Amino acid sequence: MQYGFKDAIAKVGIIKFVSDLFWIGMFYHLYNQIATNTLERVAPLTHAVGNVLKRVFVIGFSIVVFGNTISTQTGIGTAIAIAGVAIYSFIKARIEQDKRV
């Protein structure tokens, strides 16, 4: 990890590196705040569906914006991963909802 930091600082400079690190931390913190506040206001199942849709959006965004190519194997793997997360989220949310009732 030490060499990764040194290489990144050498590539972009210390000011940009620290600035990017700050903004990444800030946006991740805000994401967690929004997710927590959302979970307090909606049903667990709704939150689970939103979480799965977020993952689909991130994958689609990376394909469109960064030009990532998807091979057949990668597409199948991504579909299996998203389906697994969706099924797990739905089951977990249903269990939590049943505990409340």
Secondary structure, 3 states (H helix, E strand, C coil): CHHHHHHHHHHHCHHHHHHHHHHHHHHHHHHHHHHHHHHHHCCHHHHHHHHHHHHHHHHHHHHHHHCCCCCHHHHHHHHHHHHHHHHHHHHHHHHHHHHHC
